[in-house]
Amino acid sequence: MNKIIIPMAVVVGVAIASCSTGTTANQTVTPSVVSVAQPSKALMGYADIAEKVLPSVVNLDVFDDSGQGGSGSGFIISEDGYIVTNHHVAAAFGDATIVVTFSDESVVEGTLVGSDAGYDIAVVKVDITGLPTLPLEKPTAKVRVGDVAVALGSPLGLQGTVTAGIVSALNRPVIAGDFGGAAYINAVQTDAAINPGNSGGPLVNNLGQLIGVNSAIASTGDVAGSIGLGFAIPVKTAMRIANEIIKTGSSSTPVIGVSLDESFFGPGAKIAEVTAGSSAKKAGLKVGDIITSVNGNIIADSVEVIVSIRANAPGDTIEIEVDRGNKTKLFSLVLESA
C-alpha cells in the first residue's frame, strides 16, 4: 500500500499530520483526544460541556525572529498560569515568542517551560493568577469505544470551536511529528472533527472531564483536514509528562534496554540487541526473541512495542511475552528511565 506523507509519519497507509496551523514567510502551512465510558453521574449536553470547558481553552500563536511560526491550541491546568499544549505547537520554532489568547480575548505573552518531542507534549507558563482551569479529576469510568468525545480548540484560527463525536478506537499506535523528532503515541482515535489549529487542545468526555490532548490527524491527500480520523495523547500519559516538565523542566521516557530489528516485519517485533545491565538483560530477554505481547496486548510490529512501553512510566512493572524458537516465554521487568 502506498504511503502518503503530510509533514508527519505514516500509519496504516495514511498520513498522520500534526494539527497546528503554521506560516512561513508569505506561505501558509498546515501544521496541527482518550475518552471515558458513560459515567454513573448525570451526563451533560454539548452546550453544558462547552460552557464548562471553553473558559480554560486558549489559542497559541508562536513566531520566531525570522517570521516563521504557527498557531495551535492549549488548555489551562492551574490557576497560576500553567498551560498544556503540543510540542509541535509551542516548541517547533526554537526560541520563539508565544502569544496566548484567552477565551475572553485578552492576550498575554507566555514562556515555554519545557517540552518532550517524543510524547508531543509541552507546557507554557503565563504570569497571571486566578485563571479558569480545566477540571482534571479522574474520569469516573474506563474509556470505551463508542463513548462521547468532544474536541475544543482553534481549528484554522477559529478560537472557541467545539466539535463532537465518539471514541472510534483505543490504543491506536501512531507515529506523528517532524518538528524535532517523532512522537510515538498509544492514541485514542476519534471521529470528532479535528483540523489544523486543534493541536494541543483538549478532548473531553460527556462530563467535561479531560480524556486526551489532540495531536494528529490522518489524511489521504496533500491537503490536511478532518476526514473523521483524529488522534489524541491519552490523558494519563499527557499529564504525567506535563507534571514532570512543571517540576523539573524535562520529562522521562520508559525503556527496557533493547534495540529492535527494523528489517523484521512481524508479526511481532524481533530483538536485535540487548543492552548490558538493562532490565531486559536482567529479566532474561535475548537477541532473536520475538516480542508478541506487552501487558497482554498483542504486538503486530516494532511501533506497537514502543507505544505500548511509552504508555507506562519509569518504575512501572510490565509483562512481555516472546516467542523463542518453538517456545513461548513470559518475562516481568521494571521499566528504566531514558
N, C-alpha and C positions, 0 to 999 in steps of 0.2 A: 504494500500500500504506500502510495506516495505521501510524503510528509511535507506540509507547507509551514514554513516558519515565519511568524509575525512577531516582531522582535523578542520572542521568548522561546523556550524549549517546547518540544512537541510531545504530546502524549496520545497514544492510540490513533495515530494518523491525522490528528487535528492540531492546529497551532494553539498553544496556550500563551496568551498575551497578558501582560500586566494591564491594570485598568486605571492608570492615571492619565491625565491629559498633558501633553508637553508641547513646547515651542522651541525651535532652534532658529535664531535669526528671524528670517521672514517666512519660514516654513512651519506649518502646523503639523504636529506629530501626535499620534495616539499612544502614549504610554499606559498604565492602568488609569464564608459565610458559613457552621456547625450548629445544628438545630436541636431542639429538645422535644421529647414526646409530649402529648397532650397532658398538661399537668392537672392535678386534682383541684387547684384553685379555679375561681371563676375566670373564664377566658375573656380577653379583651378584643374589641373590634379594631379594625385597622386605624380608624381615626383616633381611638384612645391610645394605641401604640405610638402613633406619630406624635401625639400631644405629649406623651411621657418621654419619648426618646430624643426628638429633634432638638430640644434646647442644649443637649450635650454634644451634638454633632457639629463639626467645624469644616471649613474649607481651607486648604493649604495651598498657597502659591509659593513656589520655590524657584529662585533665579540666581545665577552666578554673575560675576562681573562682566562676562563676555556676552551676556544676553541669553544664554541657554537656560532653559528652565522647564517647569511643568507644574501641573496642579493635580490635586487629589483631595481625599477626604481624611478625616480623623475623628476621634471622639475623646471627650474629657473623662478621665478616670479619678481625678482628685480635685477637691475644691481649691487647692493651691496651684493648679495650673499644669498638671502633667497630662499629656495628650498622646494617645496611641495611634499609630498610622503604619504604613508600609515602609520598608527600607527604600524601595524604588520610588517612593513619593518624596521622602524627606532627605535622603542621603545620596541620591543618584548623581547629584551635581557637585559633590565635594563641599567645600567651604562656601555655602550659598546663603543668601538671605531667605528667611522663611517668614512669610506673611500669613497670619492666622485671621480668618474672618469668622466671627461667631454668628449664631442664629439670629441675634438681634442686629446684625450687620455692622457691629463695632469691629474695629480692626486693630491688631497689635502685632508687633514682631516677636517671633519665637526663637528659641535656641535649641539646636539638636543636642540631646543628652547622650544619645548613643544609638546604634543600630546593629542588626545582625542580618547580613545578606542571605545567609543560609536558611533562615526562617522567614525572611522578608518582613521583619518587624522593626520598627523604630519608635523612639519616644522623643517628643518635643516638649519643651517647657516654656510657659509664658509667665511673666511676672505679675500675676493677678491672683487675687483670692476671692473666695465666695462664689466660685463658678458652679453652674449646674453640672452634675456628673451623671454618667450612665450607670444605672444600677448594676452592680457586679455580684449580686447574690447568686449562689449556685442554683441553676435551673432545678425545678422540683422533680423532674423525671428524666430518664435517659433519652437521648436523641434517637429518633426512629425515622426511617424513610417514610415520607408522606406527611411529616409534621409541617406546620406552617412556618415559613421563613420570610422575614421582612427585611429588606435592604434599605439603608438610608445613606445619603451622601450627595455628591455634587457631580453627577454624570454630565460631561461636556460643559462643566462650569455652572450647571443649573443647581445652585445650592438649595438644600432642603427638599430634595426629591425623595419620594418614598415609592418603592416597588414591592410587590408581594408575590409569593409563590409557595413552593413546598421544598422540603429536603428531597432531592432526587436520588442521592446515593451517599453512602458514608465510606470513610477510609479509601477514598479515591487517590491513588498515587499520582501526583502531579509534579513535574519539574517546571518551574517558572522562573523568569528573571534573567536579564542580561546586563543589568546595571550593577556591576561589582560582584557578580557571581550568581550561580544558580541556587534557587531555593527549592528544597525538597519538602513537599507538603503532603501530609496524610489528610487530604482535603475532604471537606463536606461539599458535595455538589448540590447546586440549587438551580431551579428554573426561574427564580426571581430575576427580573431584568437587571443585569449588571453591565455597565458601559464604561468607556474611558472616562476617568474622573471619579468613579466609585471606589477606587483603590484606597484602602485604609479605613473605610467606613465600616460601621457595624452591621452585622446580621443578627437579628433578634428573633425570639420566639413569640408565641401569642400571649405572653405575659410581659413583653417588653424587656426580657432578660437577654443579655449578650450571649450568643452562641457561636460567634465566629467573626473573623476580620476579613472582609472582601479583599481578594488578592489578584485573581486572574480570571480570564475568560477564554473559551475556545472559539476559534474562528476557522472557517473553511476557505477563506479567500484573503485578498490583500487589504480589505477594509475590516478593522477590528470593531465589532459591535455585538450586541446581545443576540445570540441565537438560542437562548434558553439553556446555555451550558456555562454556569458560573461556578467558581471555586473559592473556598474560604479556608483560612487557617483556623483550626478548632480553638475554641476559647481557652481550654486548659493549656495548650501549647503556647498560644499567643500571650496569655497573661503571665506564664512562667518566665518567658523571655523578657517581657516588658518590666516585670518586677525586678529581675536581675539587673537590667540596664539602669533602672532608677536607683538601685542600691549601690552598684559598682561601676556603672558606665559601660559595662560589657555583659556578655552572656556566655553560657557554656553549651557545648554540644555533646550529647552522649555518643560514645563509640564502644565497640567491643574489641578492637585491635586486630582486624583482618582487612586484607585487600581482596577485591572480588575480580574474577576473570571476566573482562568486558567482552571477550570473544565467545563466551558461553551464552546461548540464547534460551536456555531453560528447557523444560520447566524447572524452576528453582534458580538458585544463584550459587555458582561454584567458587569456592575459596581458593584464591591464588597464592596468598601469603598470610602467615600468622605472625604477628609481632611478638618478639621475645618479651616475656614478663607481663603480657597483656592478660586481661580477664579471659579472653578466648583461649589463650595458651594454657592458662591455669585450669580452665574447665575441661580441656582435652580436645578442642577442635583442631582439625588437621587440614593441611593443604590437600585439595581434591574433594573434601567434603562438599556435598551439595545441600545448601540450606533450603528446606522445603516448607518450614513454617516458623513464625515468630509469635510467641504468646498465643499459639493455637490458630493464628491466621495463616492461611495457605499463601505461599510465596510463588509468584509467577516468574519474577526476574530480579535483577540486582537493584533496580529502582525501588521495588517493594520492600526489599530488605532495609534500604536506607531510610525510607519514610517510616517504616514500622519501628525502627530503633529510635529515630528522632522524635517520635510521638511520645517518648518517655523522657525521663530526666536522669542525669548522672546520679548514681547511687541506687537507682531502681534495679530490682532483680527481674530478669526476663528469662523465658524458656525458648531455646532454639532447637528445632528438630532437624536432623540432617540424614541424608542417605549416604552411607559409606559402604561401597561395594554392594552387597546384596542385603545389607542390614540397615535398619532404621535406629538411630540413636537420639536420645533427648538429653540436652545439656541445660543446666541452670547457671547463669552467670550475672555478676553485678556490673552495670554499665559504668564505664570510666568517663572522664571529662576531657574534652579536647578544646 
